[in-house]
Amino acid sequence: MVRVKLSEEERAIVKEVMDELGISGGRVKMLVEAVGVRTGFDKRRMRVAVKRALVGGEPIVKKK
């Protein structure tokens, strides 16, 4: 992924979406920024797209 130059409003939206979903980290931030550009920084659409993108990630609690 390529870093995208964002305005202050767009950065605030990215931070807000990450806080709402309880996620952090540089890789995830780049993902949220890319999703934001693709969705026109619509918070609702961003949340859905980020959740879908992260579903395939590693589980937080490993099953025994």
mmCIF file of the N, C-alpha and C atoms, coordinates in Angstrom:
data_MODEL
# 
_entry.id   MODEL 
# 
loop_
_atom_site.group_PDB 
_atom_site.id 
_atom_site.type_symbol 
_atom_site.label_atom_id 
_atom_site.label_alt_id 
_atom_site.label_comp_id 
_atom_site.label_asym_id 
_atom_site.label_entity_id 
_atom_site.label_seq_id 
_atom_site.pdbx_PDB_ins_code 
_atom_site.Cartn_x 
_atom_site.Cartn_y 
_atom_site.Cartn_z 
_atom_site.occupancy 
_atom_site.B_iso_or_equiv 
_atom_site.pdbx_formal_charge 
_atom_site.auth_seq_id 
_atom_site.auth_comp_id 
_atom_site.auth_asym_id 
_atom_site.auth_atom_id 
_atom_site.pdbx_PDB_model_num 
ATOM 1   N N  . MET A 1 1  ? 0.840   -1.179  0.000  1.00 0.00 ? 1  MET A N  1 
ATOM 2   C CA . MET A 1 1  ? 0.000   0.000   0.000  1.00 0.00 ? 1  MET A CA 1 
ATOM 3   C C  . MET A 1 1  ? 0.882   1.239   0.000  1.00 0.00 ? 1  MET A C  1 
ATOM 4   N N  . VAL A 1 2  ? 0.372   2.278   -0.573 1.00 0.00 ? 2  VAL A N  1 
ATOM 5   C CA . VAL A 1 2  ? 1.107   3.534   -0.673 1.00 0.00 ? 2  VAL A CA 1 
ATOM 6   C C  . VAL A 1 2  ? 0.476   4.552   0.267  1.00 0.00 ? 2  VAL A C  1 
ATOM 7   N N  . ARG A 1 3  ? 1.322   5.284   0.988  1.00 0.00 ? 3  ARG A N  1 
ATOM 8   C CA . ARG A 1 3  ? 0.805   6.334   1.874  1.00 0.00 ? 3  ARG A CA 1 
ATOM 9   C C  . ARG A 1 3  ? 0.168   7.421   1.025  1.00 0.00 ? 3  ARG A C  1 
ATOM 10  N N  . VAL A 1 4  ? -0.954  7.928   1.498  1.00 0.00 ? 4  VAL A N  1 
ATOM 11  C CA . VAL A 1 4  ? -1.700  8.950   0.782  1.00 0.00 ? 4  VAL A CA 1 
ATOM 12  C C  . VAL A 1 4  ? -1.648  10.228  1.603  1.00 0.00 ? 4  VAL A C  1 
ATOM 13  N N  . LYS A 1 5  ? -1.441  11.370  0.949  1.00 0.00 ? 5  LYS A N  1 
ATOM 14  C CA . LYS A 1 5  ? -1.462  12.654  1.655  1.00 0.00 ? 5  LYS A CA 1 
ATOM 15  C C  . LYS A 1 5  ? -2.906  12.989  1.998  1.00 0.00 ? 5  LYS A C  1 
ATOM 16  N N  . LEU A 1 6  ? -3.177  13.212  3.288  1.00 0.00 ? 6  LEU A N  1 
ATOM 17  C CA . LEU A 1 6  ? -4.534  13.481  3.743  1.00 0.00 ? 6  LEU A CA 1 
ATOM 18  C C  . LEU A 1 6  ? -4.627  14.869  4.350  1.00 0.00 ? 6  LEU A C  1 
ATOM 19  N N  . SER A 1 7  ? -5.806  15.456  4.250  1.00 0.00 ? 7  SER A N  1 
ATOM 20  C CA . SER A 1 7  ? -6.050  16.747  4.892  1.00 0.00 ? 7  SER A CA 1 
ATOM 21  C C  . SER A 1 7  ? -6.297  16.516  6.382  1.00 0.00 ? 7  SER A C  1 
ATOM 22  N N  . GLU A 1 8  ? -6.370  17.588  7.140  1.00 0.00 ? 8  GLU A N  1 
ATOM 23  C CA . GLU A 1 8  ? -6.604  17.481  8.584  1.00 0.00 ? 8  GLU A CA 1 
ATOM 24  C C  . GLU A 1 8  ? -7.952  16.825  8.882  1.00 0.00 ? 8  GLU A C  1 
ATOM 25  N N  . GLU A 1 9  ? -8.991  17.178  8.114  1.00 0.00 ? 9  GLU A N  1 
ATOM 26  C CA . GLU A 1 9  ? -10.312 16.588  8.329  1.00 0.00 ? 9  GLU A CA 1 
ATOM 27  C C  . GLU A 1 9  ? -10.285 15.083  8.063  1.00 0.00 ? 9  GLU A C  1 
ATOM 28  N N  . GLU A 1 10 ? -9.589  14.692  7.001  1.00 0.00 ? 10 GLU A N  1 
ATOM 29  C CA . GLU A 1 10 ? -9.507  13.276  6.655  1.00 0.00 ? 10 GLU A CA 1 
ATOM 30  C C  . GLU A 1 10 ? -8.732  12.505  7.720  1.00 0.00 ? 10 GLU A C  1 
ATOM 31  N N  . ARG A 1 11 ? -7.657  13.098  8.245  1.00 0.00 ? 11 ARG A N  1 
ATOM 32  C CA . ARG A 1 11 ? -6.901  12.449  9.325  1.00 0.00 ? 11 ARG A CA 1 
ATOM 33  C C  . ARG A 1 11 ? -7.775  12.263  10.557 1.00 0.00 ? 11 ARG A C  1 
ATOM 34  N N  . ALA A 1 12 ? -8.597  13.266  10.863 1.00 0.00 ? 12 ALA A N  1 
ATOM 35  C CA . ALA A 1 12 ? -9.488  13.178  12.023 1.00 0.00 ? 12 ALA A CA 1 
ATOM 36  C C  . ALA A 1 12 ? -10.503 12.051  11.836 1.00 0.00 ? 12 ALA A C  1 
ATOM 37  N N  . ILE A 1 13 ? -11.020 11.912  10.624 1.00 0.00 ? 13 ILE A N  1 
ATOM 38  C CA . ILE A 1 13 ? -11.987 10.846  10.343 1.00 0.00 ? 13 ILE A CA 1 
ATOM 39  C C  . ILE A 1 13 ? -11.323 9.480   10.487 1.00 0.00 ? 13 ILE A C  1 
ATOM 40  N N  . VAL A 1 14 ? -10.091 9.341   9.977  1.00 0.00 ? 14 VAL A N  1 
ATOM 41  C CA . VAL A 1 14 ? -9.361  8.075   10.093 1.00 0.00 ? 14 VAL A CA 1 
ATOM 42  C C  . VAL A 1 14 ? -9.162  7.724   11.563 1.00 0.00 ? 14 VAL A C  1 
ATOM 43  N N  . LYS A 1 15 ? -8.746  8.695   12.356 1.00 0.00 ? 15 LYS A N  1 
ATOM 44  C CA . LYS A 1 15 ? -8.525  8.457   13.792 1.00 0.00 ? 15 LYS A CA 1 
ATOM 45  C C  . LYS A 1 15 ? -9.829  8.081   14.488 1.00 0.00 ? 15 LYS A C  1 
ATOM 46  N N  . GLU A 1 16 ? -10.903 8.761   14.140 1.00 0.00 ? 16 GLU A N  1 
ATOM 47  C CA . GLU A 1 16 ? -12.204 8.486   14.756 1.00 0.00 ? 16 GLU A CA 1 
ATOM 48  C C  . GLU A 1 16 ? -12.687 7.073   14.436 1.00 0.00 ? 16 GLU A C  1 
ATOM 49  N N  . VAL A 1 17 ? -12.544 6.659   13.182 1.00 0.00 ? 17 VAL A N  1 
ATOM 50  C CA . VAL A 1 17 ? -12.974 5.312   12.782 1.00 0.00 ? 17 VAL A CA 1 
ATOM 51  C C  . VAL A 1 17 ? -12.135 4.259   13.506 1.00 0.00 ? 17 VAL A C  1 
ATOM 52  N N  . MET A 1 18 ? -10.821 4.492   13.609 1.00 0.00 ? 18 MET A N  1 
ATOM 53  C CA . MET A 1 18 ? -9.956  3.542   14.306 1.00 0.00 ? 18 MET A CA 1 
ATOM 54  C C  . MET A 1 18 ? -10.326 3.447   15.785 1.00 0.00 ? 18 MET A C  1 
ATOM 55  N N  . ASP A 1 19 ? -10.642 4.574   16.405 1.00 0.00 ? 19 ASP A N  1 
ATOM 56  C CA . ASP A 1 19 ? -11.042 4.572   17.816 1.00 0.00 ? 19 ASP A CA 1 
ATOM 57  C C  . ASP A 1 19 ? -12.371 3.850   18.011 1.00 0.00 ? 19 ASP A C  1 
ATOM 58  N N  . GLU A 1 20 ? -13.323 4.082   17.110 1.00 0.00 ? 20 GLU A N  1 
ATOM 59  C CA . GLU A 1 20 ? -14.632 3.431   17.210 1.00 0.00 ? 20 GLU A CA 1 
ATOM 60  C C  . GLU A 1 20 ? -14.512 1.915   17.101 1.00 0.00 ? 20 GLU A C  1 
ATOM 61  N N  . LEU A 1 21 ? -13.618 1.456   16.226 1.00 0.00 ? 21 LEU A N  1 
ATOM 62  C CA . LEU A 1 21 ? -13.449 0.019   16.031 1.00 0.00 ? 21 LEU A CA 1 
ATOM 63  C C  . LEU A 1 21 ? -12.475 -0.587  17.035 1.00 0.00 ? 21 LEU A C  1 
ATOM 64  N N  . GLY A 1 22 ? -11.771 0.254   17.784 1.00 0.00 ? 22 GLY A N  1 
ATOM 65  C CA . GLY A 1 22 ? -10.827 -0.239  18.784 1.00 0.00 ? 22 GLY A CA 1 
ATOM 66  C C  . GLY A 1 22 ? -9.596  -0.876  18.182 1.00 0.00 ? 22 GLY A C  1 
ATOM 67  N N  . ILE A 1 23 ? -9.125  -0.332  17.068 1.00 0.00 ? 23 ILE A N  1 
ATOM 68  C CA . ILE A 1 23 ? -7.944  -0.884  16.410 1.00 0.00 ? 23 ILE A CA 1 
ATOM 69  C C  . ILE A 1 23 ? -6.829  0.148   16.406 1.00 0.00 ? 23 ILE A C  1 
ATOM 70  N N  . SER A 1 24 ? -5.590  -0.344  16.310 1.00 0.00 ? 24 SER A N  1 
ATOM 71  C CA . SER A 1 24 ? -4.448  0.561   16.271 1.00 0.00 ? 24 SER A CA 1 
ATOM 72  C C  . SER A 1 24 ? -3.332  -0.097  15.471 1.00 0.00 ? 24 SER A C  1 
ATOM 73  N N  . GLY A 1 25 ? -2.307  0.686   15.175 1.00 0.00 ? 25 GLY A N  1 
ATOM 74  C CA . GLY A 1 25 ? -1.159  0.158   14.450 1.00 0.00 ? 25 GLY A CA 1 
ATOM 75  C C  . GLY A 1 25 ? -0.991  0.824   13.099 1.00 0.00 ? 25 GLY A C  1 
ATOM 76  N N  . GLY A 1 26 ? 0.240   0.847   12.640 1.00 0.00 ? 26 GLY A N  1 
ATOM 77  C CA . GLY A 1 26 ? 0.569   1.517   11.388 1.00 0.00 ? 26 GLY A CA 1 
ATOM 78  C C  . GLY A 1 26 ? -0.016  0.847   10.161 1.00 0.00 ? 26 GLY A C  1 
ATOM 79  N N  . ARG A 1 27 ? 0.047   -0.493  10.149 1.00 0.00 ? 27 ARG A N  1 
ATOM 80  C CA . ARG A 1 27 ? -0.470  -1.227  8.989  1.00 0.00 ? 27 ARG A CA 1 
ATOM 81  C C  . ARG A 1 27 ? -1.977  -1.030  8.871  1.00 0.00 ? 27 ARG A C  1 
ATOM 82  N N  . VAL A 1 28 ? -2.655  -1.061  10.005 1.00 0.00 ? 28 VAL A N  1 
ATOM 83  C CA . VAL A 1 28 ? -4.105  -0.884  10.009 1.00 0.00 ? 28 VAL A CA 1 
ATOM 84  C C  . VAL A 1 28 ? -4.457  0.552   9.631  1.00 0.00 ? 28 VAL A C  1 
ATOM 85  N N  . LYS A 1 29 ? -3.646  1.502   10.084 1.00 0.00 ? 29 LYS A N  1 
ATOM 86  C CA . LYS A 1 29 ? -3.904  2.906   9.749  1.00 0.00 ? 29 LYS A CA 1 
ATOM 87  C C  . LYS A 1 29 ? -3.800  3.118   8.242  1.00 0.00 ? 29 LYS A C  1 
ATOM 88  N N  . MET A 1 30 ? -2.799  2.494   7.617  1.00 0.00 ? 30 MET A N  1 
ATOM 89  C CA . MET A 1 30 ? -2.669  2.613   6.164  1.00 0.00 ? 30 MET A CA 1 
ATOM 90  C C  . MET A 1 30 ? -3.878  2.002   5.464  1.00 0.00 ? 30 MET A C  1 
ATOM 91  N N  . LEU A 1 31 ? -4.373  0.890   5.994  1.00 0.00 ? 31 LEU A N  1 
ATOM 92  C CA . LEU A 1 31 ? -5.564  0.253   5.435  1.00 0.00 ? 31 LEU A CA 1 
ATOM 93  C C  . LEU A 1 31 ? -6.771  1.176   5.543  1.00 0.00 ? 31 LEU A C  1 
ATOM 94  N N  . VAL A 1 32 ? -6.961  1.783   6.725  1.00 0.00 ? 32 VAL A N  1 
ATOM 95  C CA . VAL A 1 32 ? -8.104  2.672   6.938  1.00 0.00 ? 32 VAL A CA 1 
ATOM 96  C C  . VAL A 1 32 ? -8.001  3.889   6.026  1.00 0.00 ? 32 VAL A C  1 
ATOM 97  N N  . GLU A 1 33 ? -6.791  4.423   5.851  1.00 0.00 ? 33 GLU A N  1 
ATOM 98  C CA . GLU A 1 33 ? -6.608  5.567   4.948  1.00 0.00 ? 33 GLU A CA 1 
ATOM 99  C C  . GLU A 1 33 ? -6.975  5.193   3.518  1.00 0.00 ? 33 GLU A C  1 
ATOM 100 N N  . ALA A 1 34 ? -6.518  4.021   3.066  1.00 0.00 ? 34 ALA A N  1 
ATOM 101 C CA . ALA A 1 34 ? -6.813  3.585   1.701  1.00 0.00 ? 34 ALA A CA 1 
ATOM 102 C C  . ALA A 1 34 ? -8.313  3.364   1.508  1.00 0.00 ? 34 ALA A C  1 
ATOM 103 N N  . VAL A 1 35 ? -8.953  2.774   2.508  1.00 0.00 ? 35 VAL A N  1 
ATOM 104 C CA . VAL A 1 35 ? -10.405 2.563   2.440  1.00 0.00 ? 35 VAL A CA 1 
ATOM 105 C C  . VAL A 1 35 ? -11.118 3.907   2.417  1.00 0.00 ? 35 VAL A C  1 
ATOM 106 N N  . GLY A 1 36 ? -10.621 4.861   3.195  1.00 0.00 ? 36 GLY A N  1 
ATOM 107 C CA . GLY A 1 36 ? -11.216 6.198   3.225  1.00 0.00 ? 36 GLY A CA 1 
ATOM 108 C C  . GLY A 1 36 ? -11.175 6.871   1.869  1.00 0.00 ? 36 GLY A C  1 
ATOM 109 N N  . VAL A 1 37 ? -10.043 6.766   1.201  1.00 0.00 ? 37 VAL A N  1 
ATOM 110 C CA . VAL A 1 37 ? -9.920  7.363   -0.134 1.00 0.00 ? 37 VAL A CA 1 
ATOM 111 C C  . VAL A 1 37 ? -10.912 6.701   -1.084 1.00 0.00 ? 37 VAL A C  1 
ATOM 112 N N  . ARG A 1 38 ? -11.028 5.379   -0.977 1.00 0.00 ? 38 ARG A N  1 
ATOM 113 C CA . ARG A 1 38 ? -11.920 4.645   -1.879 1.00 0.00 ? 38 ARG A CA 1 
ATOM 114 C C  . ARG A 1 38 ? -13.392 4.948   -1.619 1.00 0.00 ? 38 ARG A C  1 
ATOM 115 N N  . THR A 1 39 ? -13.755 5.200   -0.351 1.00 0.00 ? 39 THR A N  1 
ATOM 116 C CA . THR A 1 39 ? -15.159 5.420   -0.002 1.00 0.00 ? 39 THR A CA 1 
ATOM 117 C C  . THR A 1 39 ? -15.525 6.889   0.112  1.00 0.00 ? 39 THR A C  1 
ATOM 118 N N  . GLY A 1 40 ? -14.595 7.777   -0.150 1.00 0.00 ? 40 GLY A N  1 
ATOM 119 C CA . GLY A 1 40 ? -14.882 9.202   -0.046 1.00 0.00 ? 40 GLY A CA 1 
ATOM 120 C C  . GLY A 1 40 ? -15.001 9.668   1.401  1.00 0.00 ? 40 GLY A C  1 
ATOM 121 N N  . PHE A 1 41 ? -14.350 8.957   2.317  1.00 0.00 ? 41 PHE A N  1 
ATOM 122 C CA . PHE A 1 41 ? -14.323 9.276   3.747  1.00 0.00 ? 41 PHE A CA 1 
ATOM 123 C C  . PHE A 1 41 ? -15.718 9.335   4.360  1.00 0.00 ? 41 PHE A C  1 
ATOM 124 N N  . ASP A 1 42 ? -16.591 8.437   3.894  1.00 0.00 ? 42 ASP A N  1 
ATOM 125 C CA . ASP A 1 42 ? -17.906 8.255   4.509  1.00 0.00 ? 42 ASP A CA 1 
ATOM 126 C C  . ASP A 1 42 ? -17.707 7.284   5.676  1.00 0.00 ? 42 ASP A C  1 
ATOM 127 N N  . LYS A 1 43 ? -17.906 7.766   6.905  1.00 0.00 ? 43 LYS A N  1 
ATOM 128 C CA . LYS A 1 43 ? -17.578 6.976   8.100  1.00 0.00 ? 43 LYS A CA 1 
ATOM 129 C C  . LYS A 1 43 ? -18.286 5.627   8.125  1.00 0.00 ? 43 LYS A C  1 
ATOM 130 N N  . ARG A 1 44 ? -19.539 5.630   7.756  1.00 0.00 ? 44 ARG A N  1 
ATOM 131 C CA . ARG A 1 44 ? -20.324 4.397   7.802  1.00 0.00 ? 44 ARG A CA 1 
ATOM 132 C C  . ARG A 1 44 ? -19.777 3.352   6.834  1.00 0.00 ? 44 ARG A C  1 
ATOM 133 N N  . ARG A 1 45 ? -19.522 3.772   5.614  1.00 0.00 ? 45 ARG A N  1 
ATOM 134 C CA . ARG A 1 45 ? -18.985 2.850   4.608  1.00 0.00 ? 45 ARG A CA 1 
ATOM 135 C C  . ARG A 1 45 ? -17.571 2.413   4.967  1.00 0.00 ? 45 ARG A C  1 
ATOM 136 N N  . MET A 1 46 ? -16.802 3.332   5.574  1.00 0.00 ? 46 MET A N  1 
ATOM 137 C CA . MET A 1 46 ? -15.434 2.992   5.986  1.00 0.00 ? 46 MET A CA 1 
ATOM 138 C C  . MET A 1 46 ? -15.444 1.895   7.047  1.00 0.00 ? 46 MET A C  1 
ATOM 139 N N  . ARG A 1 47 ? -16.324 2.024   8.048  1.00 0.00 ? 47 ARG A N  1 
ATOM 140 C CA . ARG A 1 47 ? -16.380 1.018   9.116  1.00 0.00 ? 47 ARG A CA 1 
ATOM 141 C C  . ARG A 1 47 ? -16.687 -0.364  8.551  1.00 0.00 ? 47 ARG A C  1 
ATOM 142 N N  . VAL A 1 48 ? -17.652 -0.435  7.655  1.00 0.00 ? 48 VAL A N  1 
ATOM 143 C CA . VAL A 1 48 ? -18.032 -1.722  7.066  1.00 0.00 ? 48 VAL A CA 1 
ATOM 144 C C  . VAL A 1 48 ? -16.878 -2.301  6.253  1.00 0.00 ? 48 VAL A C  1 
ATOM 145 N N  . ALA A 1 49 ? -16.234 -1.473  5.436  1.00 0.00 ? 49 ALA A N  1 
ATOM 146 C CA . ALA A 1 49 ? -15.145 -1.950  4.583  1.00 0.00 ? 49 ALA A CA 1 
ATOM 147 C C  . ALA A 1 49 ? -13.943 -2.400  5.411  1.00 0.00 ? 49 ALA A C  1 
ATOM 148 N N  . VAL A 1 50 ? -13.622 -1.666  6.471  1.00 0.00 ? 50 VAL A N  1 
ATOM 149 C CA . VAL A 1 50 ? -12.481 -2.037  7.317  1.00 0.00 ? 50 VAL A CA 1 
ATOM 150 C C  . VAL A 1 50 ? -12.779 -3.336  8.057  1.00 0.00 ? 50 VAL A C  1 
ATOM 151 N N  . LYS A 1 51 ? -13.996 -3.481  8.560  1.00 0.00 ? 51 LYS A N  1 
ATOM 152 C CA . LYS A 1 51 ? -14.365 -4.728  9.239  1.00 0.00 ? 51 LYS A CA 1 
ATOM 153 C C  . LYS A 1 51 ? -14.237 -5.907  8.286  1.00 0.00 ? 51 LYS A C  1 
ATOM 154 N N  . ARG A 1 52 ? -14.709 -5.743  7.071  1.00 0.00 ? 52 ARG A N  1 
ATOM 155 C CA . ARG A 1 52 ? -14.610 -6.829  6.081  1.00 0.00 ? 52 ARG A CA 1 
ATOM 156 C C  . ARG A 1 52 ? -13.157 -7.157  5.764  1.00 0.00 ? 52 ARG A C  1 
ATOM 157 N N  . ALA A 1 53 ? -12.324 -6.123  5.668  1.00 0.00 ? 53 ALA A N  1 
ATOM 158 C CA . ALA A 1 53 ? -10.916 -6.344  5.343  1.00 0.00 ? 53 ALA A CA 1 
ATOM 159 C C  . ALA A 1 53 ? -10.191 -7.066  6.476  1.00 0.00 ? 53 ALA A C  1 
ATOM 160 N N  . LEU A 1 54 ? -10.596 -6.808  7.711  1.00 0.00 ? 54 LEU A N  1 
ATOM 161 C CA . LEU A 1 54 ? -9.899  -7.387  8.859  1.00 0.00 ? 54 LEU A CA 1 
ATOM 162 C C  . LEU A 1 54 ? -10.449 -8.741  9.290  1.00 0.00 ? 54 LEU A C  1 
ATOM 163 N N  . VAL A 1 55 ? -11.548 -9.183  8.721  1.00 0.00 ? 55 VAL A N  1 
ATOM 164 C CA . VAL A 1 55 ? -12.141 -10.463 9.111  1.00 0.00 ? 55 VAL A CA 1 
ATOM 165 C C  . VAL A 1 55 ? -11.166 -11.609 8.870  1.00 0.00 ? 55 VAL A C  1 
ATOM 166 N N  . GLY A 1 56 ? -10.404 -11.554 7.814  1.00 0.00 ? 56 GLY A N  1 
ATOM 167 C CA . GLY A 1 56 ? -9.480  -12.628 7.482  1.00 0.00 ? 56 GLY A CA 1 
ATOM 168 C C  . GLY A 1 56 ? -8.205  -12.606 8.292  1.00 0.00 ? 56 GLY A C  1 
ATOM 169 N N  . GLY A 1 57 ? -8.059  -11.648 9.213  1.00 0.00 ? 57 GLY A N  1 
ATOM 170 C CA . GLY A 1 57 ? -6.848  -11.553 10.025 1.00 0.00 ? 57 GLY A CA 1 
ATOM 171 C C  . GLY A 1 57 ? -6.761  -12.651 11.066 1.00 0.00 ? 57 GLY A C  1 
ATOM 172 N N  . GLU A 1 58 ? -5.684  -12.622 11.839 1.00 0.00 ? 58 GLU A N  1 
ATOM 173 C CA . GLU A 1 58 ? -5.487  -13.622 12.877 1.00 0.00 ? 58 GLU A CA 1 
ATOM 174 C C  . GLU A 1 58 ? -6.475  -13.393 14.008 1.00 0.00 ? 58 GLU A C  1 
ATOM 175 N N  . PRO A 1 59 ? -6.977  -14.469 14.600 1.00 0.00 ? 59 PRO A N  1 
ATOM 176 C CA . PRO A 1 59 ? -7.899  -14.309 15.729 1.00 0.00 ? 59 PRO A CA 1 
ATOM 177 C C  . PRO A 1 59 ? -7.176  -13.752 16.948 1.00 0.00 ? 59 PRO A C  1 
ATOM 178 N N  . ILE A 1 60 ? -7.893  -12.982 17.755 1.00 0.00 ? 60 ILE A N  1 
ATOM 179 C CA . ILE A 1 60 ? -7.296  -12.398 18.950 1.00 0.00 ? 60 ILE A CA 1 
ATOM 180 C C  . ILE A 1 60 ? -7.050  -13.480 19.994 1.00 0.00 ? 60 ILE A C  1 
ATOM 181 N N  . VAL A 1 61 ? -8.009  -14.378 20.169 1.00 0.00 ? 61 VAL A N  1 
ATOM 182 C CA . VAL A 1 61 ? -7.874  -15.477 21.122 1.00 0.00 ? 61 VAL A CA 1 
ATOM 183 C C  . VAL A 1 61 ? -7.730  -16.760 20.324 1.00 0.00 ? 61 VAL A C  1 
ATOM 184 N N  . LYS A 1 62 ? -6.624  -17.450 20.548 1.00 0.00 ? 62 LYS A N  1 
ATOM 185 C CA . LYS A 1 62 ? -6.404  -18.697 19.822 1.00 0.00 ? 62 LYS A CA 1 
ATOM 186 C C  . LYS A 1 62 ? -7.207  -19.818 20.465 1.00 0.00 ? 62 LYS A C  1 
ATOM 187 N N  . LYS A 1 63 ? -7.839  -20.630 19.631 1.00 0.00 ? 63 LYS A N  1 
ATOM 188 C CA . LYS A 1 63 ? -8.608  -21.766 20.131 1.00 0.00 ? 63 LYS A CA 1 
ATOM 189 C C  . LYS A 1 63 ? -7.660  -22.908 20.452 1.00 0.00 ? 63 LYS A C  1 
ATOM 190 N N  . LYS A 1 64 ? -7.984  -23.641 21.516 1.00 0.00 ? 64 LYS A N  1 
ATOM 191 C CA . LYS A 1 64 ? -7.135  -24.771 21.922 1.00 0.00 ? 64 LYS A CA 1 
ATOM 192 C C  . LYS A 1 64 ? -7.559  -26.045 21.253 1.00 0.00 ? 64 LYS A C  1 
# 
